Amino acid sequence: MKGLCRATSAKGIPFALLLLWLSVIPGRVGAQAPPNLGWLGISISDVREELADRLGQTFGPAAGTGVVVVDVLKGGPAEHAPLKRGDVIVRVDAQPIWDVRQLQRMIRSQPINQRVVLTVLRESSRVILPVTIGAMPVEARAQLAGERFGFLVRAEDERDPRRVQTATPYRLVVAFVDTDSPAARAGLRPQDVILQANDQPIQSLEDFDRAMGRSDRAVSLLVERRDTQARLALTLELPHR
């Protein structure tokens, strides 16, 4: 997938399906996320070269951009539109869409319940789909709470087939670390288990969301890695002037 060559994920989790939300790739360092983020309920990827060629042959040379809908979350705004797997989103209202990050920024910044019109390439047809922006669920927002520091998390409980069996019924695990990020520079790695954030015990995604919400430009994490605990300090770099 374009744009992911510098990133690392937890073993066995495809990048495009890491989250079933509009949040596949962590954004660069920026402002703290607002409490309500716009949400479509899809996972997406950039258009690869082979698909771009096919789109160009069908719709013309200008059609080789946009983002591909990899999956549609049941019950989400996109399903009601309805978007489908394989659709290529090329426009939101009058704005052409070039890549994943641009679409992420646009949707997350939209007011909740705002109606937008998506232009989608579907097989050999150009489809116009009105969709109402939803509020990102708490669980999804919490998984993105570390995004500005360059990492994503996921929850594992005792029913999760991916988890290593321990005496702890719940774990918050690092799922993704951007290799050019404060998280990577601090030494955070995929599959690290987050025990504390800013000295607050982490026993749920909601705990993590609250603790990270109180972080401005720095956060202290207590993590466990192979039965060894370590405290990591993640600091956002000041923007260059």
C-alpha positions as a Markdown table, in Angstrom:
| # | Residue | x | y | z |
|---|---|---|---|---|
| 1 | Met | 0.0 | 0.0 | 0.0 |
| 2 | Lys | 1.4 | 3.3 | -1.0 |
| 3 | Gly | 2.6 | 5.5 | 1.9 |
| 4 | Leu | 3.2 | 2.6 | 4.3 |
| 5 | Cys | 6.7 | 1.5 | 3.3 |
| 6 | Arg | 8.2 | 3.3 | 6.4 |
| 7 | Ala | 5.7 | 2.0 | 8.9 |
| 8 | Thr | 5.6 | -1.0 | 11.1 |
| 9 | Ser | 2.5 | -2.9 | 12.2 |
| 10 | Ala | 1.8 | -5.6 | 14.7 |
| 11 | Lys | 2.5 | -9.0 | 13.2 |
| 12 | Gly | -0.2 | -10.5 | 11.1 |
| 13 | Ile | -2.5 | -7.4 | 10.9 |
| 14 | Pro | -3.0 | -6.1 | 7.3 |
| 15 | Phe | -2.4 | -2.4 | 7.2 |
| 16 | Ala | -5.6 | -1.6 | 5.3 |
| 17 | Leu | -7.7 | -3.5 | 7.9 |
| 18 | Leu | -5.8 | -2.4 | 11.0 |
| 19 | Leu | -8.8 | -0.2 | 11.8 |
| 20 | Leu | -12.3 | -0.4 | 10.3 |
| 21 | Trp | -12.5 | 3.3 | 10.4 |
| 22 | Leu | -11.2 | 6.2 | 8.3 |
| 23 | Ser | -7.8 | 6.1 | 9.9 |
| 24 | Val | -5.4 | 3.7 | 8.3 |
| 25 | Ile | -2.3 | 5.9 | 8.3 |
| 26 | Pro | -1.2 | 8.1 | 11.2 |
| 27 | Gly | -1.0 | 11.8 | 10.4 |
| 28 | Arg | 2.1 | 13.9 | 11.1 |
| 29 | Val | 2.5 | 15.8 | 14.3 |
| 30 | Gly | -0.2 | 18.4 | 14.6 |
| 31 | Ala | -2.8 | 19.9 | 16.9 |
| 32 | Gln | -4.6 | 17.8 | 19.5 |
| 33 | Ala | -7.7 | 16.0 | 18.0 |
| 34 | Pro | -11.0 | 17.6 | 18.8 |
| 35 | Pro | -13.4 | 15.5 | 21.0 |
| 36 | Asn | -15.8 | 14.8 | 18.0 |
| 37 | Leu | -14.2 | 13.6 | 14.8 |
| 38 | Gly | -16.1 | 13.2 | 11.5 |
| 39 | Trp | -16.4 | 9.5 | 10.5 |
| 40 | Leu | -17.5 | 7.5 | 7.5 |
| 41 | Gly | -17.0 | 4.0 | 8.8 |
| 42 | Ile | -14.6 | 2.7 | 6.1 |
| 43 | Ser | -11.1 | 1.6 | 5.8 |
| 44 | Ile | -9.2 | 2.9 | 2.8 |
| 45 | Ser | -6.0 | 2.7 | 0.8 |
| 46 | Asp | -4.3 | 4.8 | -1.9 |
| 47 | Val | -4.8 | 3.8 | -5.5 |
| 48 | Arg | -2.0 | 1.4 | -6.7 |
| 49 | Glu | -0.4 | 1.7 | -10.1 |
| 50 | Glu | -2.3 | -1.3 | -11.6 |
| 51 | Leu | -5.7 | 0.1 | -10.5 |
| 52 | Ala | -4.7 | 3.6 | -11.7 |
| 53 | Asp | -4.0 | 2.2 | -15.1 |
| 54 | Arg | -7.4 | 0.5 | -15.3 |
| 55 | Leu | -9.2 | 3.6 | -14.1 |
| 56 | Gly | -7.4 | 5.7 | -16.7 |
| 57 | Gln | -8.4 | 3.3 | -19.5 |
| 58 | Thr | -12.1 | 3.4 | -18.3 |
| 59 | Phe | -12.6 | 7.0 | -17.2 |
| 60 | Gly | -9.7 | 8.9 | -18.8 |
| 61 | Pro | -6.1 | 9.8 | -17.7 |
| 62 | Ala | -7.3 | 12.1 | -14.9 |
| 63 | Ala | -9.0 | 9.3 | -13.1 |
| 64 | Gly | -6.0 | 7.5 | -11.8 |
| 65 | Thr | -6.1 | 9.1 | -8.3 |
| 66 | Gly | -8.5 | 8.9 | -5.4 |
| 67 | Val | -8.7 | 6.4 | -2.6 |
| 68 | Val | -10.0 | 2.8 | -2.6 |
| 69 | Val | -12.7 | 1.6 | -0.1 |
| 70 | Val | -11.1 | -1.6 | 1.3 |
| 71 | Asp | -14.0 | -2.3 | 3.8 |
| 72 | Val | -17.3 | -0.8 | 4.9 |
| 73 | Leu | -18.2 | -1.0 | 8.6 |
| 74 | Lys | -21.6 | -2.4 | 9.2 |
| 75 | Gly | -24.1 | 0.2 | 10.5 |
| 76 | Gly | -21.8 | 3.1 | 9.7 |
| 77 | Pro | -22.6 | 6.2 | 7.6 |
| 78 | Ala | -20.9 | 4.7 | 4.5 |
| 79 | Glu | -23.0 | 1.6 | 4.5 |
| 80 | His | -26.2 | 3.7 | 4.5 |
| 81 | Ala | -24.9 | 5.8 | 1.4 |
| 82 | Pro | -24.2 | 3.0 | 0.3 |
| 83 | Leu | -20.5 | 2.7 | -0.4 |
| 84 | Lys | -19.1 | -0.7 | -1.4 |
| 85 | Arg | -15.8 | -2.4 | -1.3 |
| 86 | Gly | -13.7 | -1.6 | -4.3 |
| 87 | Asp | -15.3 | 1.9 | -4.8 |
| 88 | Val | -12.8 | 4.6 | -5.6 |
| 89 | Ile | -13.6 | 7.9 | -4.0 |
| 90 | Val | -12.4 | 10.7 | -6.3 |
| 91 | Arg | -14.3 | 13.8 | -5.0 |
| 92 | Val | -15.9 | 15.1 | -1.9 |
| 93 | Asp | -18.4 | 17.8 | -2.9 |
| 94 | Ala | -16.3 | 19.9 | -5.3 |
| 95 | Gln | -12.9 | 18.9 | -3.9 |
| 96 | Pro | -10.9 | 16.3 | -5.9 |
| 97 | Ile | -9.4 | 13.6 | -3.7 |
| 98 | Trp | -5.8 | 12.6 | -4.2 |
| 99 | Asp | -4.8 | 10.4 | -1.4 |
| 100 | Val | -5.7 | 8.8 | 2.0 |
| 101 | Arg | -4.4 | 11.6 | 4.2 |
| 102 | Gln | -6.3 | 14.3 | 2.3 |
| 103 | Leu | -9.6 | 12.4 | 2.7 |
| 104 | Gln | -8.9 | 11.7 | 6.3 |
| 105 | Arg | -8.3 | 15.4 | 7.0 |
| 106 | Met | -11.5 | 16.4 | 5.2 |
| 107 | Ile | -13.8 | 13.9 | 6.8 |
| 108 | Arg | -12.5 | 14.3 | 10.3 |
| 109 | Ser | -12.9 | 18.1 | 10.1 |
| 110 | Gln | -16.5 | 18.0 | 8.9 |
| 111 | Pro | -19.3 | 18.9 | 11.4 |
| 112 | Ile | -21.2 | 15.9 | 12.7 |
| 113 | Asn | -24.4 | 15.4 | 10.7 |
| 114 | Gln | -23.0 | 17.4 | 7.8 |
| 115 | Arg | -24.2 | 16.1 | 4.4 |
| 116 | Val | -21.5 | 15.7 | 1.8 |
| 117 | Val | -21.6 | 14.3 | -1.7 |
| 118 | Leu | -19.1 | 11.7 | -2.7 |
| 119 | Thr | -18.2 | 11.0 | -6.4 |
| 120 | Val | -17.2 | 7.4 | -6.7 |
| 121 | Leu | -15.8 | 5.3 | -9.5 |
| 122 | Arg | -17.6 | 1.9 | -9.4 |
| 123 | Glu | -16.7 | -0.7 | -12.1 |
| 124 | Ser | -17.4 | 1.3 | -15.3 |
| 125 | Ser | -19.8 | 3.9 | -13.8 |
| 126 | Arg | -19.3 | 7.2 | -12.0 |
| 127 | Val | -21.7 | 7.2 | -9.0 |
| 128 | Ile | -22.8 | 10.2 | -6.9 |
| 129 | Leu | -23.5 | 9.3 | -3.3 |
| 130 | Pro | -24.8 | 11.7 | -0.6 |
| 131 | Val | -23.6 | 10.7 | 2.8 |
| 132 | Thr | -24.1 | 12.2 | 6.3 |
| 133 | Ile | -21.0 | 12.5 | 8.4 |
| 134 | Gly | -21.2 | 10.5 | 11.6 |
| 135 | Ala | -19.4 | 11.0 | 14.9 |
| 136 | Met | -16.4 | 8.7 | 15.3 |
| 137 | Pro | -17.2 | 6.1 | 18.0 |
| 138 | Val | -15.4 | 6.4 | 21.3 |
| 139 | Glu | -13.5 | 3.1 | 20.7 |
| 140 | Ala | -12.3 | 4.3 | 17.3 |
| 141 | Arg | -11.3 | 7.7 | 18.6 |
| 142 | Ala | -9.4 | 6.1 | 21.5 |
| 143 | Gln | -7.4 | 3.9 | 19.1 |
| 144 | Leu | -6.3 | 7.1 | 17.4 |
| 145 | Ala | -5.5 | 9.0 | 20.6 |
| 146 | Gly | -1.8 | 8.5 | 20.1 |
| 147 | Glu | -1.9 | 9.4 | 16.4 |
| 148 | Arg | -0.2 | 12.8 | 16.7 |
| 149 | Phe | 2.7 | 11.1 | 18.4 |
| 150 | Gly | 2.9 | 8.5 | 15.6 |
| 151 | Phe | 1.3 | 5.4 | 16.9 |
| 152 | Leu | -2.1 | 3.5 | 17.0 |
| 153 | Val | -3.3 | 1.1 | 19.6 |
| 154 | Arg | -5.8 | -1.8 | 19.8 |
| 155 | Ala | -7.5 | -3.5 | 22.7 |
| 156 | Glu | -7.1 | -7.2 | 23.4 |
| 157 | Asp | -9.3 | -9.1 | 25.9 |
| 158 | Glu | -9.2 | -12.7 | 26.8 |
| 159 | Arg | -11.4 | -13.6 | 23.9 |
| 160 | Asp | -9.0 | -12.1 | 21.3 |
| 161 | Pro | -7.4 | -14.9 | 19.4 |
| 162 | Arg | -4.3 | -12.7 | 18.7 |
| 163 | Arg | -3.4 | -12.1 | 22.3 |
| 164 | Val | -0.8 | -14.0 | 24.3 |
| 165 | Gln | -2.4 | -15.6 | 27.3 |
| 166 | Thr | -1.6 | -13.8 | 30.5 |
| 167 | Ala | -3.3 | -13.4 | 33.9 |
| 168 | Thr | -4.5 | -10.0 | 32.8 |
| 169 | Pro | -8.0 | -10.1 | 31.2 |
| 170 | Tyr | -7.4 | -6.9 | 29.2 |
| 171 | Arg | -4.4 | -5.4 | 27.4 |
| 172 | Leu | -3.9 | -2.2 | 25.3 |
| 173 | Val | -1.4 | -3.1 | 22.7 |
| 174 | Val | 0.5 | -0.9 | 20.3 |
| 175 | Ala | -0.6 | -1.9 | 16.8 |
| 176 | Phe | 1.3 | 0.6 | 14.6 |
| 177 | Val | 4.3 | 2.8 | 14.9 |
| 178 | Asp | 5.4 | 5.3 | 12.2 |
| 179 | Thr | 9.1 | 4.9 | 12.0 |
| 180 | Asp | 9.6 | 8.7 | 11.5 |
| 181 | Ser | 7.7 | 9.8 | 14.6 |
| 182 | Pro | 8.1 | 10.8 | 18.3 |
| 183 | Ala | 6.9 | 7.3 | 19.3 |
| 184 | Ala | 9.6 | 5.6 | 17.3 |
| 185 | Arg | 12.3 | 7.9 | 18.5 |
| 186 | Ala | 11.3 | 7.2 | 22.1 |
| 187 | Gly | 11.6 | 3.5 | 21.4 |
| 188 | Leu | 7.9 | 2.4 | 21.3 |
| 189 | Arg | 7.4 | -0.7 | 19.3 |
| 190 | Pro | 4.4 | -2.7 | 17.9 |
| 191 | Gln | 3.1 | -5.2 | 20.4 |
| 192 | Asp | 4.2 | -3.2 | 23.4 |
| 193 | Val | 1.6 | -3.3 | 26.1 |
| 194 | Ile | 0.6 | 0.1 | 27.5 |
| 195 | Leu | 0.2 | -0.1 | 31.3 |
| 196 | Gln | 0.1 | 3.6 | 32.1 |
| 197 | Ala | -0.1 | 7.0 | 30.3 |
| 198 | Asn | 1.0 | 10.0 | 32.2 |
| 199 | Asp | 1.0 | 7.9 | 35.4 |
| 200 | Gln | -2.6 | 6.9 | 34.9 |
| 201 | Pro | -3.4 | 3.2 | 34.9 |
| 202 | Ile | -4.7 | 2.0 | 31.5 |
| 203 | Gln | -7.5 | -0.6 | 31.9 |
| 204 | Ser | -9.6 | 0.4 | 28.9 |
| 205 | Leu | -9.6 | 2.3 | 25.7 |
| 206 | Glu | -11.6 | 5.0 | 27.5 |
| 207 | Asp | -8.8 | 5.3 | 30.1 |
| 208 | Phe | -6.3 | 5.8 | 27.3 |
| 209 | Asp | -8.4 | 8.4 | 25.5 |
| 210 | Arg | -8.8 | 10.4 | 28.7 |
| 211 | Ala | -5.1 | 10.2 | 29.6 |
| 212 | Met | -4.0 | 11.2 | 26.1 |
| 213 | Gly | -6.5 | 14.0 | 26.0 |
| 214 | Arg | -4.7 | 15.6 | 28.9 |
| 215 | Ser | -1.4 | 15.4 | 26.9 |
| 216 | Asp | -0.3 | 18.5 | 25.1 |
| 217 | Arg | 3.2 | 18.2 | 23.6 |
| 218 | Ala | 4.5 | 15.3 | 25.7 |
| 219 | Val | 3.3 | 12.0 | 27.2 |
| 220 | Ser | 5.0 | 9.5 | 29.4 |
| 221 | Leu | 4.1 | 5.8 | 28.8 |
| 222 | Leu | 4.8 | 2.8 | 31.0 |
| 223 | Val | 5.0 | -0.2 | 28.6 |
| 224 | Glu | 5.6 | -3.9 | 29.0 |
| 225 | Arg | 7.7 | -5.8 | 26.5 |
| 226 | Arg | 8.6 | -9.5 | 27.0 |
| 227 | Asp | 7.8 | -9.3 | 30.7 |
| 228 | Thr | 10.1 | -6.2 | 31.1 |
| 229 | Gln | 8.7 | -2.8 | 31.9 |
| 230 | Ala | 10.1 | 0.5 | 30.6 |
| 231 | Arg | 9.1 | 4.1 | 30.8 |
| 232 | Leu | 9.2 | 6.1 | 27.6 |
| 233 | Ala | 8.9 | 9.8 | 27.1 |
| 234 | Leu | 7.3 | 10.9 | 23.8 |
| 235 | Thr | 7.7 | 14.6 | 22.8 |
| 236 | Leu | 6.3 | 16.5 | 19.8 |
| 237 | Glu | 8.8 | 18.5 | 17.9 |
| 238 | Leu | 8.1 | 22.2 | 17.7 |
| 239 | Pro | 7.2 | 23.2 | 14.1 |
| 240 | His | 10.0 | 24.8 | 12.1 |
| 241 | Arg | 9.5 | 28.5 | 11.4 |
